[in-house]
Amino acid sequence: MKIALPEKVNYIIDTLMQSGYEAYAVGGCIRDSILGRKPEDWDITTSAKPQEVKAIFSKTIDTGVEHGTVTVMLGREGFEVTTYRVDGKYEDFRHPKEVTFTPSLIEDLKRRDFTINAMAYNPKEGLVDAFDGMGDLDRKLVRCVGQAHQRFQEDALRMMRAVRFGAQLGFAVDGATKAAVKELSDTLRYISAERIQAELTKLLVSAHPQEMRTLYELGITRVMLPEFDVMMQTGQDNPHHMYTVGEHTIAALLHTPEDKVLRLAVLLHDVAKPVCRTRGKDGKHHFYGHPKAGSQMAGEILRRLKFDNETIAKVRCLVNGHDDNPILTEKNVRKAMVRLGLNAYPDIFAVKKADILAQSSYKRTQKLEYLKRYEACYRKIIEQKQCLTLKELAVNGGDLIAMGIKPGPGLGKVLKQLLDIVLEDPLKNEKEYLLKKATDNLKI
């Protein structure tokens, strides 16, 4: 098999080999190249020790010399070059206490997580595949190198990575690998929230977000997202639904664009349904107040998983607004936009559509038609640049102060009243009219 390596990767490998060392491109870049996917980065493994690598190349960065890694800079581009190594004992389910350099490529490959990530290549020697990674690529299988229990006891995050690779590649997780995850999933509590967040995000934005179900079945969500377990176990005895809350959520994810914020919002849009569920006099389940409660819960969950504030604010906005259905007049839609926050638009339409498509067929046609008209009304408001914020008002605080209104809460109250007038009728966003309204009709 021949793999086309980038010119700079070839240069690094050739330079190391001409200096008397072994060198290969290794890991995910080889896997992706074989699958016809574009590698995100290129890692190189070598028999040369870090100081020897630094002596060969003119510009290097010590990114992890104690673990054998030096970054070789070619122009503005960096390539990680790591010495063949054997990992010592793992004490925290994440990092080895120490590493030992080895002259053997095979020993280095043995320590890697999955067979499909344990292949190496250079143009002279070709593909080195000691653990049947090619066979697992053909079988579309994620399988640990060696004993799965050992791999996961070394690094508990590998359990999430197994499912995440399956989601990204459309692969199944090997049976023995799954069994080890079920047994060891509790050790994920030793992994930082940041690392768990990164794996969850990659899974969610993949082509197969339904692998959330695998995270649940293997006991992973019980540790990192226990709210999802409750969702999976909460039924919805209601004509609008045909799944549990969790299965509805998984179905909705499949109808959501591959975007981080949208998929997080859909993942959490019904997170409060279990705590808001009641049974009405009609004998059916109802979930009154779940969007507002869900927005609060979503914020708590995303903060726990160390998401950034911008993502949290946007997701909360979308969760809060996903079940808001204003009467379809421009006035009501303008008020909804202000009530929910402009931050929710236009993404709210993708969330609502995914929600509808994952429900039962009951009134689906009417719901989709409503959503189409809702979005059309929103687009018209935006195209006409109708006033929606204080910033867009034809008057500002300075104008009111010039009229004699003192700065402070009273000034803000007047501006808010003027905005309410304009939200009722955007044609009234005229400076002369609003100033007259402020003096004649508003109680100051």
Secondary structure as a PSIPRED ss2 file (coil, helix, strand):
# PSIPRED VFORMAT (PSIPRED V4.0)

   1 M C   1.000  0.000  0.000
   2 K C   1.000  0.000  0.000
   3 I C   1.000  0.000  0.000
   4 A C   1.000  0.000  0.000
   5 L C   1.000  0.000  0.000
   6 P C   1.000  0.000  0.000
   7 E H   0.000  1.000  0.000
   8 K H   0.000  1.000  0.000
   9 V H   0.000  1.000  0.000
  10 N H   0.000  1.000  0.000
  11 Y H   0.000  1.000  0.000
  12 I H   0.000  1.000  0.000
  13 I H   0.000  1.000  0.000
  14 D H   0.000  1.000  0.000
  15 T H   0.000  1.000  0.000
  16 L H   0.000  1.000  0.000
  17 M H   0.000  1.000  0.000
  18 Q H   0.000  1.000  0.000
  19 S C   1.000  0.000  0.000
  20 G C   1.000  0.000  0.000
  21 Y C   1.000  0.000  0.000
  22 E C   1.000  0.000  0.000
  23 A E   0.000  0.000  1.000
  24 Y E   0.000  0.000  1.000
  25 A E   0.000  0.000  1.000
  26 V E   0.000  0.000  1.000
  27 G C   1.000  0.000  0.000
  28 G H   0.000  1.000  0.000
  29 C H   0.000  1.000  0.000
  30 I H   0.000  1.000  0.000
  31 R H   0.000  1.000  0.000
  32 D H   0.000  1.000  0.000
  33 S H   0.000  1.000  0.000
  34 I H   0.000  1.000  0.000
  35 L H   0.000  1.000  0.000
  36 G C   1.000  0.000  0.000
  37 R C   1.000  0.000  0.000
  38 K C   1.000  0.000  0.000
  39 P C   1.000  0.000  0.000
  40 E C   1.000  0.000  0.000
  41 D C   1.000  0.000  0.000
  42 W C   1.000  0.000  0.000
  43 D E   0.000  0.000  1.000
  44 I E   0.000  0.000  1.000
  45 T E   0.000  0.000  1.000
  46 T E   0.000  0.000  1.000
  47 S C   1.000  0.000  0.000
  48 A C   1.000  0.000  0.000
  49 K C   1.000  0.000  0.000
  50 P H   0.000  1.000  0.000
  51 Q H   0.000  1.000  0.000
  52 E H   0.000  1.000  0.000
  53 V H   0.000  1.000  0.000
  54 K H   0.000  1.000  0.000
  55 A H   0.000  1.000  0.000
  56 I H   0.000  1.000  0.000
  57 F C   1.000  0.000  0.000
  58 S C   1.000  0.000  0.000
  59 K C   1.000  0.000  0.000
  60 T E   0.000  0.000  1.000
  61 I E   0.000  0.000  1.000
  62 D E   0.000  0.000  1.000
  63 T E   0.000  0.000  1.000
  64 G E   0.000  0.000  1.000
  65 V H   0.000  1.000  0.000
  66 E H   0.000  1.000  0.000
  67 H H   0.000  1.000  0.000
  68 G C   1.000  0.000  0.000
  69 T E   0.000  0.000  1.000
  70 V E   0.000  0.000  1.000
  71 T E   0.000  0.000  1.000
  72 V E   0.000  0.000  1.000
  73 M E   0.000  0.000  1.000
  74 L E   0.000  0.000  1.000
  75 G C   1.000  0.000  0.000
  76 R C   1.000  0.000  0.000
  77 E E   0.000  0.000  1.000
  78 G E   0.000  0.000  1.000
  79 F E   0.000  0.000  1.000
  80 E E   0.000  0.000  1.000
  81 V E   0.000  0.000  1.000
  82 T E   0.000  0.000  1.000
  83 T E   0.000  0.000  1.000
  84 Y C   1.000  0.000  0.000
  85 R E   0.000  0.000  1.000
  86 V E   0.000  0.000  1.000
  87 D E   0.000  0.000  1.000
  88 G C   1.000  0.000  0.000
  89 K C   1.000  0.000  0.000
  90 Y E   0.000  0.000  1.000
  91 E C   1.000  0.000  0.000
  92 D C   1.000  0.000  0.000
  93 F C   1.000  0.000  0.000
  94 R C   1.000  0.000  0.000
  95 H C   1.000  0.000  0.000
  96 P E   0.000  0.000  1.000
  97 K C   1.000  0.000  0.000
  98 E C   1.000  0.000  0.000
  99 V E   0.000  0.000  1.000
 100 T E   0.000  0.000  1.000
 101 F E   0.000  0.000  1.000
 102 T C   1.000  0.000  0.000
 103 P C   1.000  0.000  0.000
 104 S C   1.000  0.000  0.000
 105 L H   0.000  1.000  0.000
 106 I H   0.000  1.000  0.000
 107 E H   0.000  1.000  0.000
 108 D H   0.000  1.000  0.000
 109 L H   0.000  1.000  0.000
 110 K H   0.000  1.000  0.000
 111 R C   1.000  0.000  0.000
 112 R C   1.000  0.000  0.000
 113 D C   1.000  0.000  0.000
 114 F E   0.000  0.000  1.000
 115 T H   0.000  1.000  0.000
 116 I H   0.000  1.000  0.000
 117 N H   0.000  1.000  0.000
 118 A C   1.000  0.000  0.000
 119 M C   1.000  0.000  0.000
 120 A E   0.000  0.000  1.000
 121 Y E   0.000  0.000  1.000
 122 N E   0.000  0.000  1.000
 123 P C   1.000  0.000  0.000
 124 K C   1.000  0.000  0.000
 125 E C   1.000  0.000  0.000
 126 G E   0.000  0.000  1.000
 127 L E   0.000  0.000  1.000
 128 V E   0.000  0.000  1.000
 129 D C   1.000  0.000  0.000
 130 A C   1.000  0.000  0.000
 131 F C   1.000  0.000  0.000
 132 D C   1.000  0.000  0.000
 133 G H   0.000  1.000  0.000
 134 M H   0.000  1.000  0.000
 135 G H   0.000  1.000  0.000
 136 D H   0.000  1.000  0.000
 137 L H   0.000  1.000  0.000
 138 D H   0.000  1.000  0.000
 139 R H   0.000  1.000  0.000
 140 K C   1.000  0.000  0.000
 141 L E   0.000  0.000  1.000
 142 V E   0.000  0.000  1.000
 143 R C   1.000  0.000  0.000
 144 C E   0.000  0.000  1.000
 145 V C   1.000  0.000  0.000
 146 G C   1.000  0.000  0.000
 147 Q C   1.000  0.000  0.000
 148 A H   0.000  1.000  0.000
 149 H H   0.000  1.000  0.000
 150 Q H   0.000  1.000  0.000
 151 R H   0.000  1.000  0.000
 152 F H   0.000  1.000  0.000
 153 Q H   0.000  1.000  0.000
 154 E H   0.000  1.000  0.000
 155 D C   1.000  0.000  0.000
 156 A C   1.000  0.000  0.000
 157 L H   0.000  1.000  0.000
 158 R H   0.000  1.000  0.000
 159 M H   0.000  1.000  0.000
 160 M H   0.000  1.000  0.000
 161 R H   0.000  1.000  0.000
 162 A H   0.000  1.000  0.000
 163 V H   0.000  1.000  0.000
 164 R H   0.000  1.000  0.000
 165 F H   0.000  1.000  0.000
 166 G H   0.000  1.000  0.000
 167 A H   0.000  1.000  0.000
 168 Q H   0.000  1.000  0.000
 169 L H   0.000  1.000  0.000
 170 G C   1.000  0.000  0.000
 171 F C   1.000  0.000  0.000
 172 A E   0.000  0.000  1.000
 173 V E   0.000  0.000  1.000
 174 D C   1.000  0.000  0.000
 175 G H   0.000  1.000  0.000
 176 A H   0.000  1.000  0.000
 177 T H   0.000  1.000  0.000
 178 K H   0.000  1.000  0.000
 179 A H   0.000  1.000  0.000
 180 A H   0.000  1.000  0.000
 181 V H   0.000  1.000  0.000
 182 K H   0.000  1.000  0.000
 183 E H   0.000  1.000  0.000
 184 L H   0.000  1.000  0.000
 185 S H   0.000  1.000  0.000
 186 D H   0.000  1.000  0.000
 187 T H   0.000  1.000  0.000
 188 L H   0.000  1.000  0.000
 189 R H   0.000  1.000  0.000
 190 Y H   0.000  1.000  0.000
 191 I C   1.000  0.000  0.000
 192 S C   1.000  0.000  0.000
 193 A H   0.000  1.000  0.000
 194 E H   0.000  1.000  0.000
 195 R H   0.000  1.000  0.000
 196 I H   0.000  1.000  0.000
 197 Q H   0.000  1.000  0.000
 198 A H   0.000  1.000  0.000
 199 E H   0.000  1.000  0.000
 200 L H   0.000  1.000  0.000
 201 T H   0.000  1.000  0.000
 202 K H   0.000  1.000  0.000
 203 L H   0.000  1.000  0.000
 204 L H   0.000  1.000  0.000
 205 V C   1.000  0.000  0.000
 206 S C   1.000  0.000  0.000
 207 A C   1.000  0.000  0.000
 208 H C   1.000  0.000  0.000
 209 P H   0.000  1.000  0.000
 210 Q H   0.000  1.000  0.000
 211 E H   0.000  1.000  0.000
 212 M H   0.000  1.000  0.000
 213 R H   0.000  1.000  0.000
 214 T H   0.000  1.000  0.000
 215 L H   0.000  1.000  0.000
 216 Y H   0.000  1.000  0.000
 217 E H   0.000  1.000  0.000
 218 L C   1.000  0.000  0.000
 219 G C   1.000  0.000  0.000
 220 I C   1.000  0.000  0.000
 221 T H   0.000  1.000  0.000
 222 R H   0.000  1.000  0.000
 223 V H   0.000  1.000  0.000
 224 M H   0.000  1.000  0.000
 225 L C   1.000  0.000  0.000
 226 P H   0.000  1.000  0.000
 227 E H   0.000  1.000  0.000
 228 F H   0.000  1.000  0.000
 229 D H   0.000  1.000  0.000
 230 V H   0.000  1.000  0.000
 231 M H   0.000  1.000  0.000
 232 M H   0.000  1.000  0.000
 233 Q C   1.000  0.000  0.000
 234 T C   1.000  0.000  0.000
 235 G C   1.000  0.000  0.000
 236 Q C   1.000  0.000  0.000
 237 D C   1.000  0.000  0.000
 238 N C   1.000  0.000  0.000
 239 P C   1.000  0.000  0.000
 240 H C   1.000  0.000  0.000
 241 H C   1.000  0.000  0.000
 242 M C   1.000  0.000  0.000
 243 Y C   1.000  0.000  0.000
 244 T C   1.000  0.000  0.000
 245 V H   0.000  1.000  0.000
 246 G H   0.000  1.000  0.000
 247 E H   0.000  1.000  0.000
 248 H H   0.000  1.000  0.000
 249 T H   0.000  1.000  0.000
 250 I H   0.000  1.000  0.000
 251 A H   0.000  1.000  0.000
 252 A H   0.000  1.000  0.000
 253 L H   0.000  1.000  0.000
 254 L C   1.000  0.000  0.000
 255 H C   1.000  0.000  0.000
 256 T C   1.000  0.000  0.000
 257 P C   1.000  0.000  0.000
 258 E C   1.000  0.000  0.000
 259 D C   1.000  0.000  0.000
 260 K H   0.000  1.000  0.000
 261 V H   0.000  1.000  0.000
 262 L H   0.000  1.000  0.000
 263 R H   0.000  1.000  0.000
 264 L H   0.000  1.000  0.000
 265 A H   0.000  1.000  0.000
 266 V H   0.000  1.000  0.000
 267 L H   0.000  1.000  0.000
 268 L H   0.000  1.000  0.000
 269 H C   1.000  0.000  0.000
 270 D C   1.000  0.000  0.000
 271 V C   1.000  0.000  0.000
 272 A C   1.000  0.000  0.000
 273 K H   0.000  1.000  0.000
 274 P H   0.000  1.000  0.000
 275 V H   0.000  1.000  0.000
 276 C H   0.000  1.000  0.000
 277 R C   1.000  0.000  0.000
 278 T E   0.000  0.000  1.000
 279 R E   0.000  0.000  1.000
 280 G C   1.000  0.000  0.000
 281 K C   1.000  0.000  0.000
 282 D C   1.000  0.000  0.000
 283 G C   1.000  0.000  0.000
 284 K C   1.000  0.000  0.000
 285 H E   0.000  0.000  1.000
 286 H E   0.000  0.000  1.000
 287 F C   1.000  0.000  0.000
 288 Y C   1.000  0.000  0.000
 289 G C   1.000  0.000  0.000
 290 H H   0.000  1.000  0.000
 291 P H   0.000  1.000  0.000
 292 K H   0.000  1.000  0.000
 293 A H   0.000  1.000  0.000
 294 G H   0.000  1.000  0.000
 295 S H   0.000  1.000  0.000
 296 Q H   0.000  1.000  0.000
 297 M H   0.000  1.000  0.000
 298 A H   0.000  1.000  0.000
 299 G H   0.000  1.000  0.000
 300 E H   0.000  1.000  0.000
 301 I H   0.000  1.000  0.000
 302 L H   0.000  1.000  0.000
 303 R H   0.000  1.000  0.000
 304 R H   0.000  1.000  0.000
 305 L C   1.000  0.000  0.000
 306 K C   1.000  0.000  0.000
 307 F C   1.000  0.000  0.000
 308 D C   1.000  0.000  0.000
 309 N H   0.000  1.000  0.000
 310 E H   0.000  1.000  0.000
 311 T H   0.000  1.000  0.000
 312 I H   0.000  1.000  0.000
 313 A H   0.000  1.000  0.000
 314 K H   0.000  1.000  0.000
 315 V H   0.000  1.000  0.000
 316 R H   0.000  1.000  0.000
 317 C H   0.000  1.000  0.000
 318 L H   0.000  1.000  0.000
 319 V H   0.000  1.000  0.000
 320 N H   0.000  1.000  0.000
 321 G H   0.000  1.000  0.000
 322 H C   1.000  0.000  0.000
 323 D C   1.000  0.000  0.000
 324 D C   1.000  0.000  0.000
 325 N C   1.000  0.000  0.000
 326 P C   1.000  0.000  0.000
 327 I C   1.000  0.000  0.000
 328 L C   1.000  0.000  0.000
 329 T C   1.000  0.000  0.000
 330 E H   0.000  1.000  0.000
 331 K H   0.000  1.000  0.000
 332 N H   0.000  1.000  0.000
 333 V H   0.000  1.000  0.000
 334 R H   0.000  1.000  0.000
 335 K H   0.000  1.000  0.000
 336 A H   0.000  1.000  0.000
 337 M H   0.000  1.000  0.000
 338 V H   0.000  1.000  0.000
 339 R H   0.000  1.000  0.000
 340 L H   0.000  1.000  0.000
 341 G C   1.000  0.000  0.000
 342 L H   0.000  1.000  0.000
 343 N H   0.000  1.000  0.000
 344 A H   0.000  1.000  0.000
 345 Y C   1.000  0.000  0.000
 346 P C   1.000  0.000  0.000
 347 D H   0.000  1.000  0.000
 348 I H   0.000  1.000  0.000
 349 F H   0.000  1.000  0.000
 350 A H   0.000  1.000  0.000
 351 V H   0.000  1.000  0.000
 352 K H   0.000  1.000  0.000
 353 K H   0.000  1.000  0.000
 354 A H   0.000  1.000  0.000
 355 D H   0.000  1.000  0.000
 356 I H   0.000  1.000  0.000
 357 L H   0.000  1.000  0.000
 358 A C   1.000  0.000  0.000
 359 Q C   1.000  0.000  0.000
 360 S C   1.000  0.000  0.000
 361 S C   1.000  0.000  0.000
 362 Y C   1.000  0.000  0.000
 363 K C   1.000  0.000  0.000
 364 R H   0.000  1.000  0.000
 365 T H   0.000  1.000  0.000
 366 Q H   0.000  1.000  0.000
 367 K H   0.000  1.000  0.000
 368 L H   0.000  1.000  0.000
 369 E H   0.000  1.000  0.000
 370 Y H   0.000  1.000  0.000
 371 L H   0.000  1.000  0.000
 372 K H   0.000  1.000  0.000
 373 R H   0.000  1.000  0.000
 374 Y H   0.000  1.000  0.000
 375 E H   0.000  1.000  0.000
 376 A H   0.000  1.000  0.000
 377 C H   0.000  1.000  0.000
 378 Y H   0.000  1.000  0.000
 379 R H   0.000  1.000  0.000
 380 K H   0.000  1.000  0.000
 381 I H   0.000  1.000  0.000
 382 I H   0.000  1.000  0.000
 383 E H   0.000  1.000  0.000
 384 Q C   1.000  0.000  0.000
 385 K C   1.000  0.000  0.000
 386 Q C   1.000  0.000  0.000
 387 C C   1.000  0.000  0.000
 388 L C   1.000  0.000  0.000
 389 T C   1.000  0.000  0.000
 390 L H   0.000  1.000  0.000
 391 K H   0.000  1.000  0.000
 392 E H   0.000  1.000  0.000
 393 L C   1.000  0.000  0.000
 394 A C   1.000  0.000  0.000
 395 V C   1.000  0.000  0.000
 396 N C   1.000  0.000  0.000
 397 G H   0.000  1.000  0.000
 398 G H   0.000  1.000  0.000
 399 D H   0.000  1.000  0.000
 400 L H   0.000  1.000  0.000
 401 I H   0.000  1.000  0.000
 402 A H   0.000  1.000  0.000
 403 M C   1.000  0.000  0.000
 404 G C   1.000  0.000  0.000
 405 I C   1.000  0.000  0.000
 406 K C   1.000  0.000  0.000
 407 P C   1.000  0.000  0.000
 408 G C   1.000  0.000  0.000
 409 P H   0.000  1.000  0.000
 410 G H   0.000  1.000  0.000
 411 L H   0.000  1.000  0.000
 412 G H   0.000  1.000  0.000
 413 K H   0.000  1.000  0.000
 414 V H   0.000  1.000  0.000
 415 L H   0.000  1.000  0.000
 416 K H   0.000  1.000  0.000
 417 Q H   0.000  1.000  0.000
 418 L H   0.000  1.000  0.000
 419 L H   0.000  1.000  0.000
 420 D H   0.000  1.000  0.000
 421 I H   0.000  1.000  0.000
 422 V H   0.000  1.000  0.000
 423 L H   0.000  1.000  0.000
 424 E H   0.000  1.000  0.000
 425 D C   1.000  0.000  0.000
 426 P H   0.000  1.000  0.000
 427 L H   0.000  1.000  0.000
 428 K H   0.000  1.000  0.000
 429 N C   1.000  0.000  0.000
 430 E C   1.000  0.000  0.000
 431 K H   0.000  1.000  0.000
 432 E H   0.000  1.000  0.000
 433 Y H   0.000  1.000  0.000
 434 L H   0.000  1.000  0.000
 435 L H   0.000  1.000  0.000
 436 K H   0.000  1.000  0.000
 437 K H   0.000  1.000  0.000
 438 A H   0.000  1.000  0.000
 439 T H   0.000  1.000  0.000
 440 D H   0.000  1.000  0.000
 441 N C   1.000  0.000  0.000
 442 L C   1.000  0.000  0.000
 443 K C   1.000  0.000  0.000
 444 I C   1.000  0.000  0.000
